[in-house]
C-alpha cells in the first residue's frame, strides 16, 4: 500500500527562491522537450522522452548551464511528466476518448513544483534535506513509516508543500459489519440510510462576498504591476482557505463513515455533466461530490471495506423503498416522498438512501 503525506514547509526567503528556480527549471525543460518532440515528429522521426532526455543532457552544460544550480531531479521530473503526458494522449486516443495534445506550460497558469527521487533527499523529524539546498523545516513530522518512494515539492498560494510517497505493508483490518447507503445532495451533503445526516458547510458561499471583492480589486489593477501581483496573491490565499475548510469537512466525514461501516452504497454521479447546469454549478462545486466519493472510496478500501457504486440512471428518488413502486414524475421541490400505492411517507433523501443501499447490496451479491 502506497500512502502520501502532504506537509507544509517553512522555507527561508533564500530557500523559497531556490524552490521557485527549481520549478522554473522543470517548466523550461518540459517546454523544451515538447517543442523538440514536435519538431522531430514533423521531420519524420520517432521521438521518445528517454531519447530527448539524453539529447538535453548532452547540450545542457553548454547551452543551459544554469540548470546545474538546482537539483537534477527537476530535469528528470520534467521528462517524466513529458512521458506521462504523451502516454495519456496516445492511450486516450486509442481508447476513443477525446484527449488533447500535450500543451506548453505557461509561467502564469502553471502549478509550480518539482520532483525529488528517493535517493536524493532524506527526512529526519521536522527537517527535509533537499539536494544543493540543505535542511528545510517542515510543519510536522512524517506520519507514515515505510520505504520512501519519492517526493514532490509544490506551491499553493504563498505556501510551499512537500508530498512524500511511502510504501507501507498492508496491515490486516478488522471486519466492520455496518452497512449504509448514501444519497448526496446540496442542501444536505449526505443523507444516510440509517437516518444520519451530514450537513453541507458551503465554504465558498460563506466567503463569496470576500471572493467577489478581491476579484474586483484584481481586475482593476494594471497588468504585470506589483499591485496586481499582490492582489492575485490575496485572492489565491482566500481560495486556498476555502479549499482547506471544504477538505477538512470531507476528510472528517469520510473517515467517520469508513471507520463505522464495512459496506457502503453510493451513486455513480456524472458530476461533470451536472456542472453544466448554470443554476446549480456553483452549489455543486461547493459541495464537491467528486472529492467526497474519492476520499470515501480510498478510505473504505484501505480499511478492508467495500464501496459499491449504483448506476446513475437508477431511479433512487422516484422508487418507493417499501413496495418498490416507481413514480412517473417527481419534482425537485417535493422534499417528502409519498407513495401512491402503499402510502409510505418519508423524507425524499432518506428514501433515496435506503434504495441506494438495497440496490448496492443486490449488485454486490450478483457480482460474487
C-alpha positions in Angstrom: 0.0 0.0 0.0 1.3 3.4 -1.0 0.3 6.4 1.1 1.3 10.1 0.6 1.7 12.7 3.4 1.5 16.4 2.3 3.3 18.7 4.7 3.6 22.4 4.7 7.2 23.7 4.5 8.6 26.8 6.3 11.5 27.8 4.0 13.6 30.9 4.4 13.5 33.5 1.6 16.6 32.0 0.1 15.1 28.5 0.2 11.8 29.7 -1.3 13.9 31.3 -4.1 15.6 28.0 -4.7 12.2 26.2 -4.9 11.0 28.8 -7.5 14.1 28.4 -9.6 13.8 24.6 -9.5 10.1 24.8 -10.5 11.1 27.2 -13.3 13.7 24.7 -14.5 11.2 21.9 -14.6 8.8 24.1 -16.6 11.5 25.2 -19.1 12.8 21.6 -19.6 9.2 20.3 -20.2 8.6 23.0 -22.8 11.9 22.3 -24.5 11.2 18.6 -24.7 7.7 19.2 -26.0 9.0 21.6 -28.7 11.7 19.1 -29.7 9.2 16.2 -29.8 7.0 18.2 -32.2 10.0 19.2 -34.4 11.3 15.6 -34.6 7.9 14.1 -35.3 7.2 16.6 -38.1 10.6 15.7 -39.5 9.5 12.0 -39.7 11.5 10.8 -36.7 10.2 8.8 -33.7 11.0 10.8 -30.6 10.7 9.5 -27.0 11.1 11.0 -23.6 14.2 8.9 -23.0 16.0 10.0 -26.2 15.1 13.6 -25.6 16.5 13.4 -22.0 19.8 12.1 -23.4 19.8 14.8 -26.0 19.2 17.5 -23.4 21.9 16.2 -21.0 24.4 16.3 -23.8 23.8 20.0 -24.5 22.8 21.4 -21.1 26.3 22.2 -20.0 27.0 24.4 -23.0 23.5 25.9 -23.7 21.8 25.8 -20.3 24.4 25.9 -17.6 22.0 27.4 -15.1 20.2 24.1 -14.7 23.1 22.9 -12.5 22.1 25.5 -9.9 19.3 23.2 -8.7 18.8 19.5 -8.2 19.0 17.3 -11.3 15.7 15.8 -10.2 14.0 18.9 -11.6 15.2 17.9 -15.1 14.4 14.2 -14.6 10.9 15.1 -13.4 10.2 17.2 -16.4 10.9 14.3 -18.8 8.8 12.0 -16.6 6.0 14.5 -16.9 6.5 14.6 -20.7 6.5 10.8 -20.9 3.3 10.6 -18.9 1.6 13.3 -21.0 2.2 11.5 -24.3 1.3 8.2 -22.7 -2.1 9.6 -21.6 -2.5 11.2 -25.1 -1.8 8.0 -27.1 -3.7 5.7 -24.8 -6.7 8.0 -24.7 -6.8 8.4 -28.5 -6.5 4.6 -28.8 -9.4 4.1 -26.4 -11.6 6.6 -28.3 -11.6 9.3 -25.7 -11.2 13.0 -26.5 -7.8 13.7 -25.2 -6.0 16.9 -26.1 -2.4 17.1 -27.3 0.1 18.0 -24.5 0.4 21.7 -24.1 3.3 24.0 -23.1 3.4 25.1 -19.5 2.8 28.8 -19.0 4.5 30.6 -16.2 1.4 32.4 -15.1 -1.0 29.4 -15.4 1.0 26.5 -14.2 1.3 25.0 -10.7 4.8 25.5 -9.6 6.7 22.4 -8.3 9.3 19.8 -9.0 10.1 16.1 -8.3 12.7 14.6 -5.9 13.9 11.0 -6.3 14.0 8.9 -3.1 17.8 8.7 -3.1 18.3 12.5 -3.4 16.6 13.6 -0.2 16.0 12.3 3.3 13.6 13.1 6.2 14.5 13.4 9.8 12.0 14.7 12.3 10.8 18.2 11.3 13.5 18.5 8.6 13.7 17.8 4.9 17.2 17.6 3.4 17.0 18.9 -0.2 19.9 18.5 -2.7 22.0 21.6 -3.2 20.0 23.4 -0.6 20.2 21.7 2.8 17.7 21.4 5.6 14.2 22.8 5.2 11.8 23.0 8.1 8.6 21.0 7.9 5.5 22.0 9.9 5.0 18.4 11.2 6.8 15.1 11.1 6.2 12.4 8.5 3.4 10.3 10.0 4.0 7.2 7.9 6.7 4.6 8.5 7.9 2.6 5.5 10.0 2.8 2.3 10.1 6.4 1.0 9.5 6.3 -2.8 9.6 9.9 -3.9 8.6 13.5 -3.1 7.0 16.4 -4.9 7.5 20.0 -3.7 4.7 22.3 -4.9 3.4 25.8 -4.3 -0.1 26.7 -3.4 -0.9 30.4 -2.9 2.0 31.7 -0.8 3.0 28.4 0.8 5.3 25.6 -0.3 4.4 21.9 0.5 6.1 18.6 0.1 4.2 15.4 -0.7 6.1 12.3 0.4 5.0 8.9 -1.0 5.7 6.0 1.3 5.3 2.3 0.6 3.7 0.6 3.7 2.9 -3.0 4.4 -0.7 -4.0 4.1 -2.0 -4.3 7.7 -4.9 -6.6 8.4 -8.1 -4.7 9.1 -11.0 -5.8 11.4 -14.2 -6.6 9.5 -16.8 -3.8 10.0 -20.3 -5.3 9.9 -22.2 -2.0 9.3 -24.0 -1.3 6.0 -25.2 2.0 4.8 -26.5 3.8 1.7 -25.6 7.4 1.0 -27.6 9.9 -1.0 -25.6 13.1 -1.9 -27.3 16.4 -2.1 -26.9 20.2 -2.0 -29.0 21.2 1.0 -27.5 18.3 3.0 -24.2 17.0 1.9 -25.2 13.4 2.6 -28.2 11.5 3.9 -27.6 8.1 5.3 -30.0 5.2 5.0 -30.0 4.7 8.8 -31.2 8.3 9.3 -27.9 10.1 9.8 -27.2 13.4 8.1 -24.0 15.2 7.1 -24.5 18.9 6.8 -23.2 20.9 3.9 -20.9 23.6 5.2 -20.8 25.5 1.9 -17.4 27.2 2.4 -17.5 29.1 -0.9 -20.9 30.5 -0.3 -20.0 31.7 3.2 -17.0 33.6 1.8 -18.4 34.6 -1.6 -18.6 38.3 -0.7 -14.9 38.4 0.0 -14.1 36.4 -3.2 -16.1 38.9 -5.3 -14.5 41.9 -3.6 -10.9 40.6 -4.1 -11.7 39.6 -7.7 -12.9 43.1 -8.4 -9.8 44.5 -6.9 -7.7 42.3 -9.0 -9.5 43.2 -12.2 -8.8 46.9 -11.6 -5.0 46.6 -11.3 -2.7 47.3 -14.2 -1.3 44.2 -16.0 2.1 43.0 -14.8 2.2 45.5 -12.0 3.3 44.8 -8.4 -0.1 45.8 -7.1 -1.7 43.3 -9.4 0.6 40.5 -8.1 -0.3 41.4 -4.5 -4.0 41.4 -5.3 -3.6 38.0 -7.1 -1.8 36.5 -4.0 -4.5 37.8 -1.6 -7.2 36.2 -3.8 -5.1 32.9 -4.0 -4.8 32.8 -0.2 -8.6 33.2 0.2 -9.3 30.4 -2.3 -6.8 28.2 -0.5 -8.6 28.9 2.7 -11.9 27.8 1.1 -10.3 24.6 -0.1 -8.9 23.9 3.3 -12.3 24.3 5.0 -14.0 22.1 2.5 -11.4 19.3 2.6 -11.3 19.4 6.4 -15.1 18.7 6.5 -14.9 16.0 3.8 -11.9 14.2 5.4 -13.6 14.1 8.8 -16.9 12.9 7.5 -15.5 10.2 5.2 -13.1 9.0 7.9 -16.1 8.6 10.2 -18.0 6.7 7.6 -15.1 4.4 6.8 -14.5 3.6 10.5 -18.1 2.8 11.1 -19.3 0.9 8.0 -17.8 -2.0 6.1 -20.2 -1.8 3.2 -21.3 1.5 1.6 -23.6 2.1 -1.3 -23.2 5.3 -3.3 -24.5 6.8 -6.5 -22.2 6.9 -9.5 -22.9 10.5 -10.3 -21.9 12.2 -13.6 -20.5 15.3 -11.8 -19.1 16.9 -15.0 -22.5 16.7 -16.6 -24.3 18.1 -13.6 -21.9 21.0 -13.5 -23.3 22.1 -16.9 -26.4 23.4 -15.2 -25.6 27.1 -14.6 -28.3 27.3 -11.9 -26.6 24.6 -9.8 -23.0 24.7 -10.9 -21.7 26.8 -8.0 -23.6 24.9 -5.3 -22.4 21.6 -6.8 -18.8 22.7 -6.9 -19.0 23.9 -3.4 -20.4 20.5 -2.2 -17.6 18.7 -4.1 -19.3 15.4 -4.8 -16.4 14.0 -6.7 -13.9 14.7 -3.9 -16.3 13.2 -1.4 -16.6 10.0 -3.4 -12.8 9.8 -4.0 -12.0 10.3 -0.3 -14.6 7.8 0.7 -13.5 5.0 -1.7 -9.8 5.2 -0.8 -10.5 5.2 3.0 -13.0 2.4 3.0 -10.8 0.2 0.8 -7.8 0.9 3.0 -9.8 -0.4 5.9 -10.9 -3.6 4.1 -14.4 -2.4 3.4 -16.4 -2.2 0.1 -17.9 0.8 -1.7 -20.5 -0.4 -4.2 -21.5 2.2 -6.9 -25.1 2.3 -8.1 -25.7 3.3 -11.7 -26.5 7.0 -12.3 -29.8 6.1 -14.1 -31.2 4.1 -11.2 -34.3 6.0 -10.0 -33.4 6.1 -6.3 -35.5 9.2 -5.6 -38.6 8.0 -7.5 -38.7 4.5 -6.1 -40.7 3.6 -3.0 -38.3 1.9 -0.5 -41.2 -0.1 0.9 -43.1 -1.5 -2.0 -40.9 -0.8 -5.0 -43.4 1.4 -6.9 -41.7 3.9 -9.2 -43.2 7.3 -9.6 -43.5 8.7 -13.1 -42.7 12.2 -12.1 -41.0 13.7 -9.0 -40.3 17.5 -8.9 -37.2 18.7 -7.3 -39.3 20.9 -5.0 -41.0 17.8 -3.5 -38.9 17.1 -0.4 -41.2 14.4 1.0 -41.8 11.2 -0.8 -45.4 10.0 -0.7 -46.1 6.6 -2.3 -49.4 6.4 -4.2 -49.5 2.6 -3.9 -48.7 1.7 -0.2 -49.0 5.2 1.3 -45.4 5.4 2.6 -44.5 9.0 3.6 -40.8 9.6 4.1 -38.1 12.2 3.6 -37.1 12.2 0.0 -33.4 11.9 0.6 -33.8 9.2 3.2 -36.0 7.2 0.9 -33.3 7.5 -1.8 -30.5 6.5 0.6 -32.4 3.3 1.5 -33.0 2.5 -2.2 -29.3 3.0 -2.9 -28.3 0.6 -0.1 -30.8 -2.1 -1.4 -29.6 -1.7 -5.0 -25.9 -1.7 -3.9 -26.4 -5.0 -1.9 -28.2 -6.5 -4.9 -25.4 -5.6 -7.3 -22.7 -6.8 -4.8 -24.5 -10.2 -4.4 -24.8 -10.6 -8.2 -21.1 -10.0 -8.8 -20.0 -12.8 -6.5 
